[in-house]
Amino acid sequence: MRSFTLLVPGLLAASMACSAPTDPSVWRFRTVRPWLAGNSQALTPVVDRQSAFFCGGYFWDDDAAIHGLSLADGRLLWTHRVGTCRSGPWLLANTLVVHSQPSRNGLDMKTGSERWAAGIGGFEPPTTKDGWLYANGEFSVFVADPATGTVARTIKTQAEVTTTPVLAGDLLLFGTIDGGLHAVRVGPMRR
C-alpha cells in the first residue's frame, strides 16, 4: 500500500492511502524527442490483430513518425518519419493511411515501407466509405483507392476546402473557407 499527502489550497492537508499500482501500464513506448523539448504529440492509435500503430514525436521540428508496435509487448517493429501528423492513422485495404503534412501516405502495415504518397491534402482528416478514402485537397475534394493511392475522382472548388468531407447517401458534403457548405452527388464508386 502506498500513502501520500494531498494538499488542496484553502483546505487542511489530508493523508490518503492507495493500493493501486504506481504504473498500471502493461508496456510503454516513448517517442524520440530532443532534450528539453517540451511536449510532443501522440495521436490516437489504430490496431490490427497483432500490432498497434500511432503517430508520435516532436512535431515542432517536423520530426513526427508513424510507429508500428507489437501489441503483446510494445516492442518497436518499425518507424516511418512523416514530418507532422495531422491526425491518427487509418487501416484500409490492408494499408495504413497516414494524414501528415505535407502529404498523405499509404504504408505497408508489416514493414512500414511506403506504398504510395499523394502530395495533395489539406489539414482536415479524411473519411472512408465502402473501401474508398474521401479527403480534402487545398482547392478540391478527392476520392482515392487506399491500397494504391490512385485518385479516382477529383471535385474542384473555387475556395479552399476547410472540412473533412462527409458522406450522406450519395451526397458528399464539405465546407469551404468562404463560409459555404457544398453538397455534391458522387454516385457509386467503381474500381
N, C-alpha and C positions, 0 to 999 in steps of 0.2 A: 504494500500500500504506500502511496506517495502522498505527502501532505505539503501544503503551501499556504501562504498568507495572501488574501485578496484585499487589495487596497482600493477603495472607492472614494473619490473626493467628497468630503462633507459627511461621510459615514465612518463608523468605527471599523477598524480592521477586523476581519473575520478569518479564522483558521478553518480550512476545509481539508478533507481527506478524499482521495480519489483512488480507486483501484484499477482504473483504466490504464492500459499500457501507454507509455510516453509517445510511441510512434506506432500507430496501427497498420502502417503500410506493409504489404507482403513484399513488395520491392519498390525501388525508387530509381528513376533515371533523371539526371540533370544535364541540361544542355551546356555546351561550352560558352563561356562569355568572358569578356575582358575583365581584368582586375579593376575593382571599384566601378563597375559598370552601371550599377543601379538595377532597375527592373528589366527583366527580359520577358519575352512572350512565350506562352504555352497554350495553344488553341485546342479546341475540343477534338479529342481523338476519335478515330473510327477503328473498328476491329473486324477481323475475319476469324476463322476458326482457331488459328494459332498465333496471330500477330496483332499488334496494336500499331497504329500509325498516327503521328501527330506532328504539327509544325511548332517548332520552338527555337529559341535562340535570341540573339541580340539584334533586334530589328533596327536600332538606331544607326547601325553601320551597314544595313542591308546584309546582315550575316545570319539570317534565319535559315533553317533547314527542315526538311521532312525527315523524320526518323522512323525506321521500322524496328520494332522491338518484339521480342518473344513474350507472349502472354504468360508463359509458365514461370519465367524467372527475371524478366525485364532486361535480358541481355540484348545489347545493340546488334541488330542484324545488318543494317546499312544506314547510311546518311546521304541525302542528296541536297546540296545547297540550292536555295531558290531566291535569295535576296530578302524580300519582306513578304510574309504570308498575309493575305487579306482575310482569310477565313480558314477553318479546318478543312482537311481533305475529304473527298467522297470516294466511295468504292462503286464503280460502274463498269460493267462488261469486263470483269477481271483486270481492271485498270484503276490505279489510284490517281484521281484527278485532283490537281493542285491549283488553287487560285492564288497566285502570287503577283507581285508587282516587280517586273514589268510584263509578265506573260502568264498564260495558263499552260500547264504541262500534264501529260499523261505518263505515269511511271509504272514500270513493272513491279508488282507487289512483292515478288520474291527477292529481286535483286536491287530495286531502287533505280535501275537504269531508265533513261528517258526513252519512251516510245514515240512521243511527239511533243512538239511545242508550238503554241499559237501565240504570236506576238500581239494579237488582238485581245482586248479585255479591259473592262472598266474596273471600278473599285468594289462593286457590289458582288456578292456571291451568286453563282449560277443556281438554277433549279433543274430538276430532272423529271422526265415522264416517259414511260414506255421505252426506256433504254436510250433516250436522247438527252443531250445536255443543252439547255437553253441559257444563254449568257448575254450580258451587255458588253458591247464594244464601246468605243468612245461615242460615235455617232451612228450606232447601229445595235441591233439585237441579232444574234446568230444562233443557229441550231447546228450542233456538231455531233458526230459519232464519237463517243468517249473512248472507244477501243483504238481508233486510228487518228483522231483529231481532225478528220476531214470535215470541213464546213459544208453542210448540206443545203443550208438556206441562210441568206442574209437579208435583214429588213433594215433598210437605211432610214435615217431620221434627219430632220432639219436641225435638231438641237441635241445636246449631249444627253445620253441616257443615264439617269441617276438612280435607278432602282433595279432590284432583282426582277427579271421577267416572271410573271405569274400566269399559269395556265388555268383557264376556266372553260371546260369543254373544248371546243375548237378555237376559242379566243385566246390570244396571247396579250396580256396587259403589261404595260410598263410606263414609267413616268420619265419626264424629261426636265431639264434644268429650267425651262421657261414656264414651269408650273402645269404642264399638260399631262394628262393621263391618256394613253393611247390604247386602243383595242384593235388588234389585227387578227383576221381569220387565218389560221395557219393550216387547217385541214390535216389529214393523216400524213405522217412522215413515212417514207419508204426507203429501204436500203438498196 
